[in-house]
Amino acid sequence: MKNGKHVEFNCLDDVCGKPVQFKLLEIETSPIIRCPNCGKEYNLNGNFHKKLKKFESLIYAIKDAEEILGDTNVAVNYRNHEIRIPYRLLLTRMNTLLTMNIGGKKVELRFRVEPLGMEE
């Protein structure tokens, strides 16, 4: 994500609701971001920034484990049957989301990067 990938959430303004995008590198230098549509400001410092960095580290750890993902499954037990989903398939078919509290509201942050599609 350091190579230009971005994070996105919908503006919390009741009227706006448009996507607000930012890069992690941007909030390291200036934690204030603005909605490009309505101008509402968001202060993304402290604990918020720390959680985003940890999530970024998780995504890089998944990328680092790519060579074993073909041998790894997620198993779900349903009515006495085990359903196995290859971890690699799971990661390439799902959106990467992180739910956080912003301004007293739960907000889903969408990471616009596929864990296995990341560039070095």
Secondary structure, DSSP 8 states (H G I E B T S, - for coil): -TTS--EEEE---TTT--EEEE-HHHHHH--EEE-TTT--EEE--THHHHHHHHHHHHHHHHHHTGGGGGG-EEEEEETTEEEEEEHHHHHHHS-EEEEEEETTEEEEEEESS-TTS---
